[in-house]
Amino acid sequence: LSAEVFCSFMAKACLSLFGLFGLQSSKKPQVVRCPPNEQALADFLEQHEVDTSSWGDGKAKPVASLLRELNEGSCSLRIDQAKKLQRWVEPVFVQITYNGKVLVERMKVFPNGSQRVHATILAEKKWRDDATTVDAAIRGMREELRVEISKETEGLVHAPLENICFVESMDSASYPGVAAIYDTTFMRFNIQPGSMAERAFSACGLPACKPFETVEQKVEGPLHLCGEWLEFHEALRSGVRGMVPPRDVELKADGKHYLDRSSYESAGLRDCLSKAREDSHQVQLNVGPERLQPPPPPVTKTTDSL
């Protein structure tokens, strides 16, 4: 027998054994192609026993909103091994740091005049056209902060080993009946003083770290973003969204779940929490110290480390 025929035979034999013993292969959820129109999407949801009668009421969004998200690539529909429909979103939280401070978004003013007051670092969704989460982060900075940057901008340093990734599953208030899966990444970009990156962020209050406001032009009208620069440990203490992962999530790296927490300790992360406690005398972060990361140490790099 040729090697190709032999391999094919063995593969079929293994699949037969899986079926015999009730085992299932670890296939990823099947990605669903975007329906061509709103009615086709509504019919597809009905086929998968999703009741859309309440969609569009209260916090629930209409079917048209889900179709828009699918078309723009900010989410995808997938079917798991149990034949259940899932909506997958890939949020990216971006810590932008400079001289021991981190950029914090305080308020958004939407085109209709409504306001959202909060404390969060930059958050963006990975879209279909984004090759990586880094590309999504760069796009988010360009769109929301109105900065002309790229991965090659001198003085904008990303350390990929600091990325934190985790997956959460929860019921969706936006689309009831469709499970929401969030494949989330936390990452940090450090801006070096005196660099091209620092000059690119001049409209965002650098180098003096002043409060700032940017305007993003949307189809509906201008979207205003108000931000400021907080001391890194102050952002940790005050619970700024996106500084640390939610409690008790299962972290992963390079597609594999973290099992050895010692790798965090060796990076000095426990020292980070100890320093925060010294500064505030009593800190309640509700997160294990091994999940915190210290402010970026002085670096000599002048380009993105990717």
LOBA-565079 format. One record per residue (C-alpha): x negated, y negated, z; residue number from 1; residue in three letters; chain. Coordinates in steps of 0.02 Angstrom, whole numbers, plus 50000, padded with zeros to 5 digits. Each point is the difference from the previous one (the first is absolute). Last residue first. Layout:
<nodes>
> X;Y;Z;n;res;chain
> X;Y;Z;NUM;Ala;A
...
</nodes>
This chain:
<nodes>
> X;Y;Z;n;res;chain
> 49676;47884;50854;306;Leu;A
> 49889;49894;50112;305;Ser;A
> 50067;49835;49935;304;Asp;A
> 49857;49882;49974;303;Thr;A
> 49881;49896;50105;302;Thr;A
> 49947;50131;50126;301;Lys;A
> 49896;49941;50148;300;Thr;A
> 50125;50041;50134;299;Val;A
> 50037;49934;50174;298;Pro;A
> 50119;50119;50089;297;Pro;A
> 50184;50007;49949;296;Pro;A
> 50118;49984;50148;295;Pro;A
> 50021;50168;50087;294;Pro;A
> 50122;50135;49947;293;Gln;A
> 50137;50072;50107;292;Leu;A
> 50067;50176;49983;291;Arg;A
> 49877;50079;50123;290;Glu;A
> 50065;49882;50132;289;Pro;A
> 50166;50091;49999;288;Gly;A
> 50148;49886;49970;287;Val;A
> 50125;49922;50118;286;Asn;A
> 49907;49833;49993;285;Leu;A
> 50024;49950;50181;284;Gln;A
> 49856;49883;50046;283;Val;A
> 49951;49942;50173;282;Gln;A
> 49842;49899;50032;281;His;A
> 50029;49907;49834;280;Ser;A
> 49820;49983;49942;279;Asp;A
> 49936;50152;50094;278;Glu;A
> 50143;50104;49930;277;Arg;A
> 49959;49946;49823;276;Ala;A
> 49818;50046;50029;275;Lys;A
> 50050;50172;50062;274;Ser;A
> 50113;50022;49848;273;Leu;A
> 49857;49961;49881;272;Cys;A
> 49879;50110;50098;271;Asp;A
> 50116;50147;49966;270;Arg;A
> 49984;49960;49816;269;Leu;A
> 49811;50009;50002;268;Gly;A
> 49985;50102;49840;267;Ala;A
> 49949;50153;50100;266;Ser;A
> 50167;49991;50089;265;Glu;A
> 50097;50009;49837;264;Tyr;A
> 49902;50150;49936;263;Ser;A
> 50030;50084;50168;262;Ser;A
> 50185;50012;49955;261;Arg;A
> 49970;50158;49898;260;Asp;A
> 50161;50061;49921;259;Leu;A
> 50039;49861;49878;258;Tyr;A
> 50120;50060;49867;257;His;A
> 49931;50025;49825;256;Lys;A
> 50042;49894;49847;255;Gly;A
> 49837;49903;50009;254;Asp;A
> 50037;49960;50181;253;Ala;A
> 50156;50039;50101;252;Lys;A
> 50089;49933;50152;251;Leu;A
> 50150;50084;50079;250;Glu;A
> 50110;49866;50075;249;Val;A
> 50012;49999;50189;248;Asp;A
> 50012;49811;50022;247;Arg;A
> 50017;49892;49847;246;Pro;A
> 49835;49957;49915;245;Pro;A
> 49899;49851;50061;244;Val;A
> 49983;49820;49938;243;Met;A
> 50145;50017;49878;242;Gly;A
> 50127;49900;50099;241;Arg;A
> 49922;49876;50121;240;Val;A
> 50020;50072;50174;239;Gly;A
> 49941;49851;50103;238;Ser;A
> 49851;50093;50071;237;Arg;A
> 49934;50058;49832;236;Leu;A
> 50021;49828;49919;235;Ala;A
> 49912;49925;50151;234;Glu;A
> 49859;50125;49976;233;His;A
> 49973;49943;49821;232;Phe;A
> 50010;49814;50038;231;Glu;A
> 50144;49931;49898;230;Leu;A
> 49999;49911;49831;229;Trp;A
> 50164;49923;49942;228;Glu;A
> 50139;50027;49875;227;Gly;A
> 50154;49924;49918;226;Cys;A
> 50067;50080;49841;225;Leu;A
> 50121;49908;49885;224;His;A
> 50094;50093;49863;223;Leu;A
> 50048;49887;49854;222;Pro;A
> 50149;50045;49887;221;Gly;A
> 50108;50150;49954;220;Glu;A
> 49874;50062;49871;219;Val;A
> 49864;49979;50130;218;Lys;A
> 49864;49867;50010;217;Gln;A
> 49888;50029;50150;216;Glu;A
> 49965;49848;50109;215;Val;A
> 49864;49994;50132;214;Thr;A
> 49996;49920;50172;213;Glu;A
> 49853;49979;50119;212;Phe;A
> 49945;49998;50181;211;Pro;A
> 49814;49952;50013;210;Lys;A
> 49859;50126;50006;209;Cys;A
> 49868;49863;49970;208;Ala;A
> 49920;50096;49855;207;Pro;A
> 50131;50035;49943;206;Leu;A
> 50182;49946;50020;205;Gly;A
> 50086;50110;49872;204;Cys;A
> 49972;49878;49856;203;Ala;A
> 49813;50025;50031;202;Ser;A
> 50021;50188;49974;201;Phe;A
> 49906;50002;49834;200;Ala;A
> 49861;49899;50081;199;Arg;A
> 49978;50132;50135;198;Glu;A
> 50001;50137;49867;197;Ala;A
> 49864;49909;49903;196;Met;A
> 49894;50014;50155;195;Ser;A
> 49944;49877;50134;194;Gly;A
> 50072;50104;50141;193;Pro;A
> 50038;50182;49955;192;Gln;A
> 50182;50051;49981;191;Ile;A
> 50039;50172;50073;190;Asn;A
> 50131;50110;49917;189;Phe;A
> 50086;50128;50110;188;Arg;A
> 50112;50150;49968;187;Met;A
> 50158;50082;50067;186;Phe;A
> 50084;50125;49884;185;Thr;A
> 50178;50065;50008;184;Thr;A
> 50088;50144;49911;183;Asp;A
> 50176;49955;50055;182;Tyr;A
> 50133;50132;49965;181;Ile;A
> 50181;49940;50006;180;Ala;A
> 50134;50134;50000;179;Ala;A
> 50147;49960;49886;178;Val;A
> 50172;50008;50081;177;Gly;A
> 50007;49816;50041;176;Pro;A
> 49900;49888;49881;175;Tyr;A
> 49944;49843;50091;174;Ser;A
> 50022;50072;50174;173;Ala;A
> 49887;50144;49952;172;Ser;A
> 49978;50148;50116;171;Asp;A
> 49819;50034;50042;170;Met;A
> 49843;50087;49941;169;Ser;A
> 49827;49931;50040;168;Glu;A
> 49834;50035;49913;167;Val;A
> 49830;49941;50061;166;Phe;A
> 49843;49915;49937;165;Cys;A
> 49866;49897;50087;164;Ile;A
> 49864;49920;49894;163;Asn;A
> 49839;49959;50093;162;Glu;A
> 49896;50116;49889;161;Leu;A
> 50054;49894;49851;160;Pro;A
> 49902;49848;50062;159;Ala;A
> 50062;49852;49897;158;His;A
> 49891;49846;49981;157;Val;A
> 50053;49838;49916;156;Leu;A
> 49835;49903;49996;155;Gly;A
> 49979;50000;49811;154;Glu;A
> 50163;50039;49909;153;Thr;A
> 49983;50170;49914;152;Glu;A
> 50162;50074;50066;151;Lys;A
> 50087;49847;49929;150;Ser;A
> 50043;49826;50061;149;Ile;A
> 50095;49844;49947;148;Glu;A
> 50102;49961;50156;147;Val;A
> 50186;49959;49998;146;Arg;A
> 50029;50074;50174;145;Leu;A
> 50152;50104;49954;144;Glu;A
> 49958;50048;49821;143;Glu;A
> 49810;50011;50003;142;Arg;A
> 49994;50078;50173;141;Met;A
> 50132;50128;49953;140;Gly;A
> 49911;50043;49838;139;Arg;A
> 49837;50030;50095;138;Ile;A
> 50091;50112;50125;137;Ala;A
> 50086;50099;49861;136;Ala;A
> 49832;50023;49911;135;Asp;A
> 49927;50064;50164;134;Val;A
> 50147;50121;50016;133;Thr;A
> 49944;50076;49836;132;Thr;A
> 50044;49998;49813;131;Ala;A
> 50136;49870;50025;130;Asp;A
> 50118;50010;49851;129;Asp;A
> 50127;50108;50093;128;Arg;A
> 50007;49877;50144;127;Trp;A
> 49916;50008;50169;126;Lys;A
> 50106;49896;50118;125;Lys;A
> 49927;49848;50088;124;Glu;A
> 49977;49940;50179;123;Ala;A
> 49888;49856;50055;122;Leu;A
> 49983;49998;50189;121;Ile;A
> 50156;49978;50102;120;Thr;A
> 50078;49881;50125;119;Ala;A
> 50182;49958;49966;118;His;A
> 50119;49860;49952;117;Val;A
> 50107;50037;49848;116;Arg;A
> 50086;49847;49927;115;Gln;A
> 50148;49976;49884;114;Ser;A
> 49989;49857;49873;113;Gly;A
> 50067;50098;49850;112;Asn;A
> 49825;50006;49925;111;Pro;A
> 49932;50084;50158;110;Phe;A
> 49903;49916;50140;109;Val;A
> 49874;50121;50075;108;Lys;A
> 49925;49979;50173;107;Met;A
> 49852;50045;50108;106;Arg;A
> 49880;50097;49887;105;Glu;A
> 49840;50039;50092;104;Val;A
> 49823;49987;49929;103;Leu;A
> 49872;50077;50117;102;Val;A
> 49861;49917;50099;101;Lys;A
> 49827;50063;50047;100;Gly;A
> 49909;49888;49874;99;Asn;A
> 50122;50044;49860;98;Tyr;A
> 50120;50146;49991;97;Thr;A
> 50135;50051;49876;96;Ile;A
> 50089;50151;50073;95;Gln;A
> 50105;50076;49862;94;Val;A
> 50151;50112;50028;93;Phe;A
> 50042;50107;49847;92;Val;A
> 50173;50078;49985;91;Pro;A
> 50022;50152;49886;90;Glu;A
> 50186;50035;49979;89;Val;A
> 50079;50168;49961;88;Trp;A
> 50189;50022;49992;87;Arg;A
> 50047;50181;50033;86;Gln;A
> 50133;50118;49932;85;Leu;A
> 50013;50171;50081;84;Lys;A
> 49972;50155;49894;83;Lys;A
> 49923;50091;50151;82;Ala;A
> 49832;49997;49910;81;Gln;A
> 50009;49810;49988;80;Asp;A
> 50079;49895;49863;79;Ile;A
> 49923;49831;49963;78;Arg;A
> 50062;49825;49963;77;Leu;A
> 49871;49864;49977;76;Ser;A
> 49964;49829;50074;75;Cys;A
> 49922;49833;49950;74;Ser;A
> 49994;50056;49818;73;Gly;A
> 50091;49851;49924;72;Glu;A
> 50130;50115;49924;71;Asn;A
> 50023;50101;50159;70;Leu;A
> 50018;49844;50107;69;Glu;A
> 50127;49927;49878;68;Arg;A
> 50100;50163;50000;67;Leu;A
> 50003;49999;50190;66;Leu;A
> 50065;49822;49999;65;Ser;A
> 50136;50043;49872;64;Ala;A
> 50062;50141;50112;63;Val;A
> 50048;49868;50129;62;Pro;A
> 49901;49966;50161;61;Lys;A
> 50059;50056;50172;60;Ala;A
> 49970;49874;50138;59;Lys;A
> 50184;49951;50004;58;Gly;A
> 50094;50068;49849;57;Asp;A
> 49917;50025;49829;56;Gly;A
> 49994;50188;50017;55;Trp;A
> 50147;50063;50105;54;Ser;A
> 50077;50106;49861;53;Ser;A
> 49829;50066;49949;52;Thr;A
> 50024;50177;50067;51;Asp;A
> 49846;50102;49953;50;Val;A
> 50043;50180;49958;49;Glu;A
> 49856;50026;49877;48;His;A
> 50116;49995;49850;47;Gln;A
> 50074;49839;50071;46;Glu;A
> 49828;49920;50000;45;Leu;A
> 49975;50048;49817;44;Phe;A
> 50171;49929;49953;43;Asp;A
> 49957;49835;50086;42;Ala;A
> 49832;49996;49910;41;Leu;A
> 50084;50030;49832;40;Ala;A
> 50125;49862;50039;39;Gln;A
> 49861;49878;50043;38;Glu;A
> 49900;50029;49842;37;Asn;A
> 49862;50103;49919;36;Pro;A
> 49967;50116;50148;35;Pro;A
> 49821;49992;50067;34;Cys;A
> 49911;50167;49982;33;Arg;A
> 50002;50100;50161;32;Val;A
> 49835;50048;50084;31;Val;A
> 49997;50178;50066;30;Gln;A
> 49944;50012;50181;29;Pro;A
> 49827;50078;50015;28;Lys;A
> 49985;50187;49988;27;Lys;A
> 49934;50097;50149;26;Ser;A
> 50045;50171;49933;25;Ser;A
> 50140;50089;50090;24;Gln;A
> 49990;50163;50093;23;Leu;A
> 50148;50119;50017;22;Gly;A
> 49889;50154;50007;21;Phe;A
> 50051;50068;49830;20;Leu;A
> 50009;49828;49921;19;Gly;A
> 49822;49957;50049;18;Phe;A
> 49945;50173;49942;17;Leu;A
> 50077;49969;49829;16;Ser;A
> 49912;49832;49989;15;Leu;A
> 49835;50087;50038;14;Cys;A
> 50030;50129;49865;13;Ala;A
> 50041;49865;49873;12;Lys;A
> 49835;49912;50040;11;Ala;A
> 49905;50164;49989;10;Met;A
> 50069;50039;49827;9;Phe;A
> 49960;49826;49936;8;Ser;A
> 49822;50014;50067;7;Cys;A
> 49978;50169;49913;6;Phe;A
> 50067;49934;49835;5;Val;A
> 49879;49852;50004;4;Glu;A
> 49850;50109;50052;3;Ala;A
> 50031;50115;49852;2;Ser;A
> 50057;50177;50034;1;Leu;A
</nodes>
